[in-house]
Amino acid sequence: MIVYGHRGAKGEAPENTLPGFRFAYGQGVRHFELDLVLSKDGVPVLLHDLTVDRTTESKGNVSQYTAAELAAMDTRPKTRAWPVKAGIPSLEAFLDEFDDLEHVQLEVKKDSRPRLNILCNRLTEIIQRRNLYQTAAVTSSDTWLLREINRRNTRIRTGLVAERRFPKPLGLAVRSGCDYLCINWKLCSPALVESARRKHIHVSCWTVNGIQDMLRLEAMGVDSVITDYPTSTLLYFDNRARSGLLLPEREEGIVAGNASLPAS
């Protein structure tokens, strides 16, 4: 089962920031999920929200700021204590730094149609230019966006982000031409996973932070989990693989990030 770092390593480092990704990458994480919105000057940037209010000390919509202005912000005061500055990076800056990742889920957040249309164009161009057909999937809960990506280039892999039982997530993913079903883990079932496998759709469950929950999903045959604690999760599964046994002290509760922070 593949382990994706949620927003980099949301539970262990500032979310959707280069320092956060560097931290997880340094611990061996090679699969990431990240969020994308469009800056004022039409650049895809890594941010979960449509405003900067929650993650920075600035205020306002992302659409008010250029990519350079967003990169100059500091997310540390509002998210997680960290010894080095952590701004809001562009997708290109992320890809420039981590050019040997095994796979990345690029989740596009809901926005106005005109802005999403521009973002579709930018993402298509970036994936084509960098030849990311095998190493990236554009995911979203917005089926219009997923169809637009497919219309621009059928080689680009897409994934439906689903958090409700209705309309039925797998059927909606199939109708939207998706390769991935990124589903709230509480909605997952053995029947859904088996049906997805017959349709050649990768099932990725979010956001899974409990080891027991991961083990249940693994037993169902889920292809991947997205977790806030990817470094601790990888450590658990690596240890299990080496020993061939479950580690009792790590079976219960939340996967805690115990790795030390980088020096300032």
N, C-alpha and C positions, 0 to 999 in steps of 0.2 A: 504494500500500500504506500502510495506516494504522500509525502508530507509537504504541504505548501505553507509558507510563512504568510500570515494574514497582515496585509499592509506592511510587509517587511517582517517585523516581529513585534506586533502591537503591545503585547504584554511584557516585553523585555527591553524595548527601546522606543524612541519617538516614532510614531507611525508615519509611514509614507515619506520618510526622509532618507537621504543618502547615508548619514551616520548610522541610522537604524538598519538599513540594508547591509552596510559594511559589517556591522556587528554580527548579524545572522550569517552572512556569507563567510566570515572568518571562522564560524563554528560549523561550517560544512553544509549550510542550507543552499540548495541550488534550484529550488522551486519556490516561486513567489506569486502572491496575489497582490495587486495594487489597484488604486482607484484613479480615475482620470476625469478631469474637467478641463474646460477651455479658458485660457487667460484672455485678457483684453486684446492682446495682439495676436490672437489666433494660435497659441502654442498649447499643446496638450501638457498639463501639469499634474503632478501626483497629489491629489487631495480628495478626501471622502465627501466633504460638504460643498455646497454651492456658495458658502461664505467662509471667511477666514476667522470668524468670531470664536469658534470653539478651540481651535488649535494654535492661535497666535494672540498677541496682545493688540493687534490691529482689528479694525471693524470694517464690515462691508462685504459686498458680493465679490466673488473671484473675478467676475467680468469687469470690475473697476480697476484691476491691477494688471500690469504687464508681467510677463514671465520673469523679467529681471527684478521687478519690485517684489514679487512673490518669493524669489530665491533669496532676497536680502532679509526677509522676515526671520524671526526666531520662534520656533514652536515650543521650545523647552518650558517657558513659564506656564503654559496651559496644558501640557501633556505629561511629560515624564522628566524627572531630573536627569540631566545628562551633562557630561563635562565639556562637550564641544557644541558649537552652534549648529542648529539643525533647521535649515530653511525649507521652503517648498520647492522641490526640484522639477525640472521639465522631464518628460519621458525620454527625450534624446540624451539628457545628461545621465539619466539612469542607465540607458542602454550603452552609452559610451564607456561607462565605468565597469559594467558587468556584461562582458561580451561572451562569456562561456556558460551562461545559465542553461539548465536542462529544459526548463519551461517556465513561462510566466502567464498568468491570467490577468488580462487588462480589462478591469471592470469600468465601463463607462456609466457614470451616474446620470439620472434623468435630468433633463434640462429643456430649454425651449427648442423647438424644431429647427429654427435657423442656426442656432449654435451647435446643435447635434449634427446638422448637415455638414457644417465646416469641420467638425471633429471627425466625422466619417472620412472626409477627404484627406485630412492630415494623417489619420491612422493608416489608411490604405496606402498612402505614399510612403510612410515610414516602414511599414511591413514589407512592401515591395522592394524598396531601396536596400533594406538591410537583409532581405531574404529570410524573414522570420516565420515563414509558413509552417515550419515544423516545431518551432520553439515558442510560439505565442498564440493565444486565443483571445479574441475580443469577446467579452462577456457583458451582459446587461440584463436588467429586468424589462427594458424597453424593446419590445419585439419589432417595432418600426425600425429602430436603429440596427438591429441584427439583420433584418431583411435588406436594409440599405447597404450594409457591409457586403453581404453576399451578392447584391446586385453589382457592386463595383468590382469585386474580384471573388470568384467562387473558390479560389484556392485558400483564402483566409479562413481559418477555423473560428467558429463562433460558439458561444455558450449562453444558455438561458439561466439567469439568476432567479430562483424561485423561492418564495417564502410563504406561500399559501397553498392549501390543498386544491383550491378551485380557481380558475380552470385547471384541470389535471396537468401537473407540471411536465410530465414526460410527453404527453400528447401535444402540448404547446411547443415544447422544444422540437419535436419532429416536424410540426407544421411550420416552424420558423427556420427549418433547415439547419439546425444546430448539431455540432459535434460533441458538445459538452452540456450536461445538466448540472448546474451548480445550485444545490438545494439545501435549504435549512435541514440540518441533520435530524431534527425531530420528526420530519416528514418522511424520512427514508424507511424503506421496508425491503425485506428479501424479494418480494414479488416485483417491486419497482426496479430493483437492481437487475434481476433476471430479465425483465422485459427490456430494460435499457441495453443490456448486453446483446440481446438478440437483434436490436436495432443499431448496434455498433456505436452506442453513445456512452461516453465517459461520464461516470457519476462522481462528482466532487462535492463533499459535504462541508458546510460551514455552520457556525464557527465552533469547532470541537476542541474543548480544553480539558476534558476529563479522560484519563487513560481508560477507564472502564467503558466509556462511551465509544472511544476509538476502537477498542477491542471488539465490541459488539458490531460496529460498522465493518470492521475487517472481516468478521465472521460472515457478514451478509455478502461480502464480495465487492464492497465499495472500492472504487479505483483510487481515490485520494481523499484526504481530509485537509481542510484549511484551519490552521490553529494560530492563536495569539502567541503560543510558546513553541515555536518550531525547533529551537536549539535543544530545549529540554526533551521534547518529543523524540527528536532524532537520537538523543543520548539513550533514551529508554529502549527504543527499538534496536539500536545498535548493540546495546548490552544484551538484549534478549537474543539477538541473532548469534552473538558470540557464545552465550551460555546455553542457549537452547531452552531456557526456562524463563518464566515470568519473574520479575523482581517484586516480591511482596511489598516492600516498603514504598514502591512507586505505583501500585495498582489502584489506589484510591485517590479520589479528589482531583484537584486542579494540578496540571503540570506546572510546577513553579520554575521560573527562570533563576538558576543558581549561579550562572556564569558571572564572573566579575566584570564590572564596567571598564571600558578602555580608559587609560590614563589621559588626563587633560594635557 
